[in-house]
Amino acid sequence: MGQLFALRHLVNLSSDLLDVPDFYWEHENLEQLYRKTSEHLSVSKRTSVMNVKLSHCVELMELLKSHLNERHSARLEWIIIILIMVEVGFELLHFIERLL
């Protein structure tokens, strides 16, 4: 999950894909060319699609995580039940020994 969040951070915040880099502020003719190229390549649409896909991946990871946590909890509950049954068995043996 950490890698997914890191990738989302890289795409949205760390890269210059969504904003015009500072270099182009000084060169207005290049800035227009950069914007047109970005529009032509539909960078913003591709970024939003990437974000949707990453969101789905995060949801899937959370679903798997909750499933694994439930399995672990169920296993611990069964271990506790078995330990209680073993203790009851020992107490029955001690009770039977006292009667004899």
Backbone as a ProteinNet text record, in pm:
[ID]
protein_1_A
[PRIMARY]
MGQLFALRHLVNLSSDLLDVPDFYWEHENLEQLYRKTSEHLSVSKRTSVMNVKLSHCVELMELLKSHLNERHSARLEWIIIILIMVEVGFELLHFIERLL
[TERTIARY]
82.8	0	87.2	199.3	290	343.6	369.9	419.2	312.1	185.5	77.5	64.2	72.7	64.1	184.9	301	420.5	406.4	350.6	329.6	228.6	121.1	22	84.5	168.3	237.5	330	399.6	491.6	416.8	303.2	227.4	164.2	108.3	31	112.1	209.5	275.3	421.3	491	635.1	672.7	585.4	621.1	563.9	616.9	569.4	468.3	402.7	309	185.1	137.9	12.4	32.2	149	177.7	286.2	285.3	390.3	518.3	628.2	753.9	799.4	877.1	925.3	1006.5	1073.8	1156.1	1074.1	950.3	868	810.7	819.4	770.7	854.8	983	1072.9	1064.3	1013	1003.6	857.7	786.7	642.6	609.1	691	662.6	677.5	773.8	789.9	679.2	630.8	522.1	396.6	365.9	249.4	269	390.1	420.7	406.4	453.2	441.2	293.7	213.8	70.8	0.7	33.9	-27.6	15	141.6	190.2	120.9	107.7	40.4	-105.6	-171	-310.1	-317.5	-225.8	-226.4	-206.5	-118.5	-93	-196	-287.9	-392.6	-336.1	-237.3	-168.5	-264	-348.9	-438.9	-539.4	-589.5	-683	-612.6	-492.4	-417.7	-384.8	-353.9	-325	-448.4	-563.2	-685.8	-720.8	-698.3	-721.3	-625.7	-500.8	-402.8	-446.1	-497.6	-545	-663	-753.5	-867.5	-817.9	-724.9	-670.2	-597.9	-522.9	-454.4	-554.3	-664.4	-767.7	-828	-851.9	-903.9	-803.9	-677.1	-574.6	-569.5	-581.8	-580.7	-702.3	-819.8	-939	-921.9	-863.6	-839.4	-742	-637.5	-541.1	-607.3	-694.2	-763.6	-857.8	-922.6	-1010.1	-930.2	-816.3	-730.8	-677.6	-642.8	-591.9	-699	-821.9	-928.7	-959.8	-953.8	-976.5	-870.2	-745.1	-637.5	-650.3	-691.2	-710.9	-824.1	-930.6	-1041.4	-998.1	-920.5	-870.8	-782.2	-696.7	-607.8	-689.9	-791.3	-876.6	-950.6	-1001.7	-1072.8	-978.9	-855.7	-758.2	-728	-711.6	-685.3	-804.1	-925.2	-1043.7	-1047.5	-1015.1	-1013.9	-905.1	-791.5	-684.1	-729.9	-796.2	-846.5	-950.5	-1040.9	-1143.4	-1078.4	-979.1	-910.3	-837.9	-772.3	-703.4	-802.3	-918	-1020	-1068.7	-1087.8	-1130.9	-1025.4	-898	-790	-791.8	-809.9	-814.9	-934.8	-1049.5	-1167.7	-1140.4	-1074.2	-1038.1	-948.4	-846.8	-760.3	-837.7	-927	-1007.7	-1098	-1152.7	-1234.4	-1149	-1026.4	-936.4	-904.9	-877.6	-850	-973	-1090	-1215.2	-1238.4	-1214.9	-1230.8	-1129.7	-1005.9	-902.6	-942.6	-1003.2	-1044.6	-1159.7	-1245.1	-1357	-1311.7	-1207.4	-1159	-1067.3
-118.6	0	125	115.1	228.7	263.6	161.7	186.1	251.6	213.4	276.7	424.1	453.4	592.5	673.2	610.1	678.1	707.7	612.6	634.8	746.8	747.5	854.8	990.5	993.6	1117.6	1162.1	1066.5	1098.4	1156.3	1096.2	1141.4	1277.9	1298.7	1420.4	1537.8	1510.8	1621.5	1641.9	1534.2	1546.8	1575.6	1542.9	1562.4	1693.8	1737.2	1859	1828.3	1715	1677.7	1765.9	1804.5	1879.8	2030.9	2077.2	2220.5	2253	2378.5	2424.6	2445.3	2381.9	2400.2	2545.7	2583.7	2721.1	2767.4	2676.5	2711.7	2784.4	2742.8	2798.2	2935.2	2979.4	3112.9	3220.2	3190.7	3288.6	3289.5	3183.2	3170.5	3146.7	3254.8	3243.2	3161.5	3175.4	3097.5	2947.2	2910.8	2769.7	2722.3	2815.2	2779.5	2741.4	2815.7	2782.7	2647.7	2625	2497.4	2382.2	2406.5	2304.7	2275.1	2377.7	2359.8	2284.4	2320.5	2251.8	2104.8	2080.7	1942.3	1863.7	1927.1	1862.2	1832.9	1927.7	1906.3	1794.3	1796.6	1696.3	1555	1544	1414.1	1381.4	1474.3	1460.9	1411.5	1485.2	1449.2	1453.1	1555.2	1566.1	1451.3	1412.1	1299.1	1169.8	1152	1030.8	1026.2	1142	1147.8	1113.6	1163.8	1132.3	984.4	927.2	782.9	704.1	747.4	681.2	689.4	804.7	819.9	727.7	713.5	622.6	478.6	439.7	304.4	281.7	380.7	368.2	359.3	433.2	426	286.4	227	90.5	-7.3	12.1	-74.9	-60.8	61.5	84.3	17.9	30.2	-35.2	-186.6	-242.7	-386.1	-428.2	-351.1	-381.5	-374.8	-276.2	-265.9	-384.1	-429.3	-545.2	-669.7	-689.9	-804.6	-796.6	-676.7	-657.9	-692.3	-647.4	-677.8	-827.4	-891.4	-1035.7	-1110.8	-1072.6	-1139	-1115.3	-994.6	-966.6	-1051.2	-1071.1	-1154.1	-1299.1	-1348.8	-1486.5	-1503.4	-1405.4	-1411.5	-1408.4	-1324	-1315.8	-1446.5	-1506.2	-1633.9	-1743.1	-1744.7	-1843.9	-1825.9	-1701.2	-1676.1	-1718.5	-1694.3	-1736.6	-1887.7	-1960.8	-2106.9	-2156.4	-2091.7	-2130.7	-2111.2	-1999.9	-1973.9	-2077.9	-2112.1	-2213.4	-2348.3	-2386.6	-2514.4	-2514.3	-2403.1	-2395.1	-2405.6	-2344	-2354.2	-2498.7	-2565.3	-2705.2	-2794	-2768.3	-2845.7	-2822.7	-2699.3	-2670.2	-2737.1	-2735.1	-2803.6	-2954	-3009.8	-3151.7	-3184.3	-3101.3	-3123.3	-3111.9	-3015.6	-3000.2	-3120.2	-3176.2	-3297.3	-3413.8	-3425.8	-3531.7	-3515.7	-3393.4	-3367.8	-3398.1	-3364.3	-3390.8	-3540.6	-3615.9	-3760.5	-3824.9	-3775.9	-3827.3	-3804.9	-3692	-3662.7	-3754.4	-3788.7	-3877.3	-4020.8	-4062.3	-4199.2	-4205.8
0	0	0	67.6	70.7	-66.8	-146.1	-281.6	-367.7	-347.1	-423.1	-386.4	-256.2	-215	-264	-264	-314.7	-463.5	-538.4	-681.6	-705.3	-628.1	-640.6	-608	-503.9	-467.9	-581	-639.5	-748.2	-868.1	-902.1	-1019.7	-995.3	-877.1	-852.4	-798.8	-713.3	-644.6	-683	-706.8	-728.9	-873.8	-965.9	-1106.1	-1158.3	-1270.2	-1334.9	-1444.6	-1434.6	-1540	-1540.5	-1423.8	-1417.1	-1419.7	-1382.2	-1380	-1482.8	-1520.8	-1612.4	-1531.8	-1570.5	-1496.9	-1498.8	-1400.8	-1386.8	-1506.8	-1571.6	-1687	-1793.3	-1811.8	-1918.9	-1885.9	-1762	-1726.6	-1794.3	-1808	-1868.6	-2021.4	-2078.8	-2224.4	-2261.7	-2290.2	-2313.5	-2438	-2542.8	-2664.3	-2638.1	-2555.5	-2519.9	-2426	-2343.6	-2252.3	-2330.3	-2433.5	-2516.5	-2585.5	-2633.9	-2697.1	-2596.3	-2474.1	-2369.1	-2339.8	-2328.4	-2300.4	-2413.9	-2538.7	-2652.1	-2656.7	-2629.8	-2627.5	-2517.1	-2402.9	-2290.8	-2324.2	-2390.7	-2434	-2536.8	-2632.4	-2738	-2680.9	-2583.5	-2521.2	-2413.4	-2388	-2285.5	-2153.1	-2105.2	-1981.4	-1862.9	-1855.4	-1740.6	-1738.1	-1854.5	-1859.4	-1820.2	-1871.2	-1838.3	-1689	-1631.9	-1489.1	-1407.7	-1448.1	-1374.5	-1387.7	-1504.9	-1522.3	-1433.8	-1427.1	-1340.5	-1193.8	-1152.9	-1015.4	-986	-1080.6	-1061.6	-1048.3	-1133.2	-1126	-993.9	-948.1	-819.8	-704.9	-715.4	-612.2	-606	-721.4	-724.2	-663.3	-692.8	-635.3	-483	-434.1	-289.1	-225.1	-288.5	-235.3	-231.1	-336	-339.4	-229.5	-210	-104.1	33.5	55.7	183.6	204.2	96.2	105.1	142.6	78.3	110.1	253.2	295.1	430.8	533.6	511.3	606.3	606.8	489.8	482.8	562.9	546.1	620.3	770	809.2	951.4	1008.8	932.4	978.9	993.3	898	907.5	1030.3	1055.5	1171.2	1300	1304.9	1423.8	1446.1	1340.1	1352.7	1402.7	1353.3	1398.6	1547.6	1591.1	1733	1819	1771.4	1846.5	1861.2	1753.7	1762.6	1857.1	1857	1949.4	2093	2120.6	2255.7	2295.5	2201.9	2231.2	2261.7	2183.5	2205.9	2340	2374.6	2503.3	2619.7	2605.8	2710.2	2722.6	2607.5	2610.3	2676.7	2650.4	2713.4	2863.8	2906.6	3049.8	3115.9	3048.4	3102.6	3112.2	3012.8	3016.9	3135.3	3162.8	3278.4	3408.3	3416.1	3538	3558.9	3450.2	3462.7	3513.5	3460	3507.6	3656	3702.3	3843.1	3928.2	3879.6	3951.9	3965.4	3855.9	3858.7	3954.1	3955.3	4047.2	4191.4	4222.3	4360.1	4403.3	4309.5	4342.3	4367.9	4300.1	4317.6	4433.2
[MASK]
++++++++++++++++++++++++++++++++++++++++++++++++++++++++++++++++++++++++++++++++++++++++++++++++++++

